[in-house]
Amino acid sequence: MKTIIEPFRIRTVEPIRMTTQGERRGLLEKAGYNPFLLRSDDVLLDLLTDSGTSAMSAEQWAGIQRGDESYAGSPSFYRFEKAVHEIFGFEHVIPTHQGRAAERILFSTLCKPGDIVPNNTHFDTTRANVQATGATPLDLPAPHGLDPAVPHPFKGDMDTDRLVELLETEGPERVPVVMVTITNNTGGGQPVSLANLREVSRICRDFGVPFYIDACRFAENAWFIKQREEGQGERTIPEIVREIFSLADGCTMSAKKDGLANIGGFLALNDESLARREKNLLILTEGFPTYGGLAGRDLEAIAVGLHEVLEEDYLEYRHASVRYLGEAISEGGVPIMQPPGGHAVYIDAAALLPHVPPLELPGQTVVCELYLEGGIRCVEVGTVMFGSRDPDTGEETPASMELVRLALPRRVYTQSHVDYMVEAILSFADRRESVGGFRMVEQEPVLRHFTARFEPLYEFGTG
Ligand SMILES: *Cc1c(COP(=O)(O)O)cnc(C)c1O
């Protein structure tokens, strides 16, 4: 059979509410044209993030019922620990309430001021947690990952020449840990090849530097390795995953991504004395080491989710949805980052709206127009998120790219939902010449994209 179907049937449903274009125009205006400030009840298809938004399976809900809430030594913890051992192979497993707590604990035990932490590309919480220790995060993406329009099978790779150069010039003493993020979220959800991970691992061993993996989308990355990397097609996903993590000394994980859970994370590693120090920090801010800020029921849901995410039928459906969305809008003339990543499609708003200059926020136009067009919520990843404003002069510097991310929650939407997304996006693209830009009228000094308010610089919603 050629048709790829959702490998599940739906037994619990959550109605989503249709709204009219007129209602959506009013709701957007009230929200200051910032979709973060909309109520999710007013959103039809929510592509804001794939984090914590997965649908849980019947088995995961059964785990929720089985959750044991003992303060110490709960069987739920031991089921969670066993799942992480089996899949990732690390000796010590430290649960945390989400990925960033694992990052904070890892970096505050390894880093000191003046250190440098390289990564293919730091995710924003990872970058902030490195900086909080006084160390400097350094992105070393491979050159073949940098041009959004040029496809390559492994655009998430790390630049290993620059890694060696860094270790030779700065000395391994200044580099307390090397990290690789799979898939490379900030770089567009692009995968890292097994060959690149082997090379990074070899370099780290040569220089005696610990190698950690930011594992948030490990199953999606393993699927790309199986599909795209020479000699990997016959291996099972669990085999590929085991090899990936055997190359590293530890990992941080957000279970809100490939844990198929709504909350949770962990830090896993082999170094016993480091693990002991990290558990002491965990007790200080997260909780006792057999729950780490999570309820026993959450540990159960993650233990089940980590196994379900490795099923090939699931991974095939997951990637088919993302690829279908990316290919359909790209064939319809909407420029996207090529090829589509594992969890999201990124529209190149600067290329779609060449008549809207970066400082008039073309990504914000796309985000607002897609909500108006079809009740779809997505997020600007451009000047609103990454541009900067001089606090004295108020002068704005645009971001290097103007992207809009359409992130697909796991197991939530069906093929007809994706067809609807395609229709809405292409229908907006048809009238792109009639739209203009936006201007920010209120903003906070940090992470402004969450709360900023905007005004359109054109007749919004009359086209
Ligand atoms: C989401 C994410 C994190 C942080 O995880 P949280 O659970 O949101 O704290 C870290 N790294 C990457 C690559 C992520 O996508």
PDBQT file of the ligand as one rigid body, heavy atoms in Angstrom, charges set to zero:
ROOT
HETATM    1  C1  LIG A 501      12.407  22.289  24.164  1.00  0.00    +0.000 C 
HETATM    2  C2  LIG A 501      13.865  22.182  24.073  1.00  0.00    +0.000 A 
HETATM    3  C3  LIG A 501      14.688  22.319  25.200  1.00  0.00    +0.000 A 
HETATM    4  C4  LIG A 501      14.155  22.720  26.563  1.00  0.00    +0.000 C 
HETATM    5  O1  LIG A 501      13.184  21.852  27.039  1.00  0.00    +0.000 OA
HETATM    6  P1  LIG A 501      11.957  22.352  27.961  1.00  0.00    +0.000 P 
HETATM    7  O2  LIG A 501      11.265  21.086  28.321  1.00  0.00    +0.000 OA
HETATM    8  O3  LIG A 501      11.126  23.276  27.130  1.00  0.00    +0.000 OA
HETATM    9  O4  LIG A 501      12.552  23.034  29.140  1.00  0.00    +0.000 OA
HETATM   10  C5  LIG A 501      16.045  22.145  25.031  1.00  0.00    +0.000 A 
HETATM   11  N1  LIG A 501      16.574  21.865  23.831  1.00  0.00    +0.000 NA
HETATM   12  C6  LIG A 501      15.817  21.728  22.720  1.00  0.00    +0.000 A 
HETATM   13  C7  LIG A 501      16.460  21.395  21.419  1.00  0.00    +0.000 C 
HETATM   14  C8  LIG A 501      14.443  21.880  22.797  1.00  0.00    +0.000 A 
HETATM   15  O5  LIG A 501      13.703  21.761  21.685  1.00  0.00    +0.000 OA
ENDROOT
TORSDOF 0
